[in-house]
Amino acid sequence: ADSNDRTIAGISAGGFFTLWELFSDGPTSEKTFQNYLAGSPYLAYAQGYLFTVEEELAAKITLLEADLYLSVGANEDLTMNITFDELVDRLDEHNYLGLFVEHQRLEGESHFTGFHQAITTGLEVLLNR
């Protein structure tokens, strides 16, 4: 195992935690993880708290050396898909240097069926970079 190439993965509330870890983990040199896999992250939790955390990060830094795989099931509820799109748009807008983002809407998948594809595809993307 390479201690300089750690991966954190989470689905739903675990996806929320994974993104919280990415956005609030301090300067890049102090990051515990290099790869972040967030499947169906529950971004509406706590009135969109993660959007605030990410916005605060964007105000402080431009360099965020990490690889991120995001996914959401196409058949998840409207809120999940809207907040997913909002996060993708914000990450594009903030254009962090060093941040690789791959995002995917999993066709035919719901919140309860998409986790296998999210984990399998996400690990494949992140570990083959």
C-alpha positions as a Markdown table, in Angstrom:
| # | Residue | x | y | z |
|---|---|---|---|---|
| 1 | Ala | 0.0 | 0.0 | 0.0 |
| 2 | Asp | 1.1 | 3.5 | -0.8 |
| 3 | Ser | 0.6 | 5.9 | 2.1 |
| 4 | Asn | 0.8 | 8.8 | -0.4 |
| 5 | Asp | -2.1 | 7.5 | -2.5 |
| 6 | Arg | -5.0 | 7.0 | -0.1 |
| 7 | Thr | -8.7 | 6.8 | -1.2 |
| 8 | Ile | -11.8 | 7.6 | 0.7 |
| 9 | Ala | -15.2 | 6.4 | -0.7 |
| 10 | Gly | -18.8 | 6.9 | 0.5 |
| 11 | Ile | -22.3 | 6.6 | -0.7 |
| 12 | Ser | -25.2 | 8.8 | 0.3 |
| 13 | Ala | -24.3 | 10.2 | 3.8 |
| 14 | Gly | -20.9 | 8.6 | 3.3 |
| 15 | Gly | -20.6 | 10.6 | 0.0 |
| 16 | Phe | -21.5 | 13.7 | 2.0 |
| 17 | Phe | -18.7 | 12.9 | 4.5 |
| 18 | Thr | -16.2 | 12.2 | 1.6 |
| 19 | Leu | -16.9 | 15.6 | 0.1 |
| 20 | Trp | -16.7 | 17.3 | 3.5 |
| 21 | Glu | -13.3 | 15.7 | 4.0 |
| 22 | Leu | -12.2 | 17.0 | 0.6 |
| 23 | Phe | -13.5 | 20.6 | 1.2 |
| 24 | Ser | -12.4 | 21.0 | 4.8 |
| 25 | Asp | -9.2 | 19.0 | 5.1 |
| 26 | Gly | -6.9 | 22.0 | 5.1 |
| 27 | Pro | -4.0 | 22.8 | 2.7 |
| 28 | Thr | -3.2 | 20.2 | 0.0 |
| 29 | Ser | 0.0 | 19.2 | 1.7 |
| 30 | Glu | -1.9 | 18.2 | 4.8 |
| 31 | Lys | -4.6 | 16.1 | 3.1 |
| 32 | Thr | -5.1 | 12.6 | 4.4 |
| 33 | Phe | -6.5 | 11.4 | 1.1 |
| 34 | Gln | -5.6 | 11.9 | -2.5 |
| 35 | Asn | -8.6 | 10.2 | -4.1 |
| 36 | Tyr | -12.3 | 10.9 | -3.3 |
| 37 | Leu | -15.2 | 8.8 | -4.4 |
| 38 | Ala | -18.7 | 10.3 | -3.6 |
| 39 | Gly | -21.6 | 8.3 | -4.9 |
| 40 | Ser | -25.1 | 9.8 | -4.6 |
| 41 | Pro | -23.9 | 12.3 | -2.0 |
| 42 | Tyr | -26.8 | 13.8 | 0.1 |
| 43 | Leu | -25.9 | 17.4 | -0.7 |
| 44 | Ala | -29.2 | 18.8 | 0.6 |
| 45 | Tyr | -28.4 | 17.8 | 4.1 |
| 46 | Ala | -28.3 | 20.6 | 6.7 |
| 47 | Gln | -29.7 | 23.2 | 4.2 |
| 48 | Gly | -26.8 | 22.6 | 1.7 |
| 49 | Tyr | -24.0 | 22.9 | 4.3 |
| 50 | Leu | -21.4 | 21.4 | 1.9 |
| 51 | Phe | -22.0 | 24.2 | -0.6 |
| 52 | Thr | -21.1 | 26.7 | 2.1 |
| 53 | Val | -18.0 | 24.7 | 3.0 |
| 54 | Glu | -16.9 | 24.5 | -0.6 |
| 55 | Glu | -17.6 | 28.2 | -1.2 |
| 56 | Glu | -15.4 | 29.1 | 1.9 |
| 57 | Leu | -12.7 | 26.9 | 0.5 |
| 58 | Ala | -12.9 | 28.6 | -3.0 |
| 59 | Ala | -12.4 | 31.9 | -1.2 |
| 60 | Lys | -9.2 | 30.8 | 0.4 |
| 61 | Ile | -7.4 | 28.6 | -2.1 |
| 62 | Thr | -7.0 | 28.0 | -5.8 |
| 63 | Leu | -4.8 | 24.8 | -5.6 |
| 64 | Leu | -6.6 | 21.6 | -4.6 |
| 65 | Glu | -4.5 | 18.6 | -5.6 |
| 66 | Ala | -6.9 | 15.7 | -5.5 |
| 67 | Asp | -8.8 | 13.3 | -7.8 |
| 68 | Leu | -12.6 | 13.2 | -7.4 |
| 69 | Tyr | -15.2 | 10.8 | -8.8 |
| 70 | Leu | -18.9 | 11.9 | -8.4 |
| 71 | Ser | -22.0 | 10.0 | -9.4 |
| 72 | Val | -25.7 | 10.2 | -9.0 |
| 73 | Gly | -28.4 | 7.8 | -10.2 |
| 74 | Ala | -30.5 | 9.2 | -13.0 |
| 75 | Asn | -33.6 | 7.8 | -11.3 |
| 76 | Glu | -32.9 | 9.4 | -8.0 |
| 77 | Asp | -35.3 | 12.2 | -6.8 |
| 78 | Leu | -35.2 | 15.6 | -8.3 |
| 79 | Thr | -33.4 | 17.2 | -5.3 |
| 80 | Met | -30.5 | 14.7 | -5.6 |
| 81 | Asn | -30.0 | 15.4 | -9.3 |
| 82 | Ile | -30.4 | 19.2 | -9.0 |
| 83 | Thr | -27.9 | 19.4 | -6.1 |
| 84 | Phe | -25.5 | 17.1 | -8.0 |
| 85 | Asp | -25.6 | 19.4 | -11.0 |
| 86 | Glu | -25.1 | 22.4 | -8.8 |
| 87 | Leu | -22.0 | 20.9 | -7.3 |
| 88 | Val | -20.5 | 20.0 | -10.7 |
| 89 | Asp | -21.2 | 23.5 | -11.9 |
| 90 | Arg | -19.6 | 25.1 | -8.8 |
| 91 | Leu | -16.5 | 22.9 | -9.2 |
| 92 | Asp | -16.3 | 23.9 | -12.9 |
| 93 | Glu | -16.7 | 27.5 | -12.0 |
| 94 | His | -14.1 | 27.5 | -9.2 |
| 95 | Asn | -11.7 | 25.7 | -11.5 |
| 96 | Tyr | -9.3 | 24.5 | -8.7 |
| 97 | Leu | -5.8 | 23.9 | -10.0 |
| 98 | Gly | -4.8 | 20.3 | -9.5 |
| 99 | Leu | -8.3 | 19.0 | -9.1 |
| 100 | Phe | -9.4 | 16.2 | -11.4 |
| 101 | Val | -13.1 | 15.6 | -11.5 |
| 102 | Glu | -15.0 | 12.9 | -13.3 |
| 103 | His | -18.7 | 13.0 | -12.8 |
| 104 | Gln | -21.3 | 10.6 | -14.0 |
| 105 | Arg | -25.1 | 10.3 | -14.0 |
| 106 | Leu | -25.8 | 6.6 | -13.7 |
| 107 | Glu | -28.6 | 5.8 | -16.2 |
| 108 | Gly | -31.3 | 3.4 | -14.9 |
| 109 | Glu | -30.0 | 3.6 | -11.3 |
| 110 | Ser | -31.7 | 4.9 | -8.2 |
| 111 | His | -30.3 | 5.9 | -4.8 |
| 112 | Phe | -30.7 | 2.3 | -3.7 |
| 113 | Thr | -29.4 | 0.5 | -6.8 |
| 114 | Gly | -26.5 | 2.7 | -8.0 |
| 115 | Phe | -24.0 | 2.1 | -5.3 |
| 116 | His | -22.4 | -1.0 | -7.0 |
| 117 | Gln | -21.8 | 0.9 | -10.2 |
| 118 | Ala | -20.6 | 4.0 | -8.4 |
| 119 | Ile | -18.0 | 2.1 | -6.4 |
| 120 | Thr | -16.8 | -0.1 | -9.3 |
| 121 | Thr | -16.6 | 2.7 | -11.8 |
| 122 | Gly | -15.2 | 5.3 | -9.3 |
| 123 | Leu | -12.4 | 3.0 | -8.1 |
| 124 | Glu | -11.5 | 2.1 | -11.7 |
| 125 | Val | -11.4 | 5.8 | -12.6 |
| 126 | Leu | -9.4 | 6.9 | -9.6 |
| 127 | Leu | -7.0 | 4.1 | -9.3 |
| 128 | Asn | -6.1 | 4.1 | -13.0 |
| 129 | Arg | -5.1 | 7.8 | -13.1 |
